[in-house]
Amino acid sequence: MKIKEWAEEDRPREKMLLKGVASLSDAELLAILIGSGNSKETAVQLSQRILNAADNNLNVLSKFTINELIAGFKGIGEAKAITICAALELGKRRNLADPILRSAIQSSHDAYLLFHPLLCDLPHEELWVALTNRSTKVISKVRISQGGTGETTADLRIILKAAINALASGIILCHNHPSGNTRPSAQDDTLTRQLEKAARLLEIKLLDHIILCDGAYFSYADEGRLGL
């Protein structure tokens, strides 16, 4: 039976999409790399045989040369052998790479420094969020919208969608005032209240809303204007 005839949830690519990459076996991951098997074996079956020849050990498999893969397994040509070797080399290099060091936001000044390079020189307003984990370490920064010289628009759904997709526990909202005036507007106050209330329903905390100018900023958290 060919892979395309399997139940959808059992096909490696579809299984990855449905259940995540961690749900796949080594053979299934290898099958995605090689794409197809041979006249007698599916890609998964061929991958299982390759792994068996390597004692089901990826470190052993990484020692196979391109020529050994081509000569030893019907259905593995030069392109597939190169793909396997390249993927295993990437795995080695990942282990040697430095771990991701995420900055933790411990104060409004930390948030200001995080956004300052992005917003300080802009002639127009932009709205950004920093998404954090439970330790207030930044997972990602996302630009939500771009406006004119006086204001920018904010869609709560876009902000919350970004937070949910990142599995964030906290949100730091930030936008710039090109005018140089850090004082929040009535629209800024409304956005802050609405986002804080909506995020709370999802058990996500609005940690701060920073209004940024070059050299100065306003913090809703510092001014005690959150959690009211």
Secondary structure, DSSP 8 states (H G I E B T S, - for coil): --GGGS-GGGSHHHHHHHH-GGGS-HHHHHHHHH----SS--HHHHHHHHHHHTTT-HHHHTT--HHHHHHHSTT--HHHHHHHHHHHHHHHHHHHS------B--SHHHHHHHHHHHHTT-SS-EEEEEEE-TT-BEEEEEEEEE--SS-----HHHHHHHHHHTT-SEEEEEEE-TTS-----HHHHHHHHHHHHHHHHTT-EEEEEEEEETTEEEETTTTT-S--
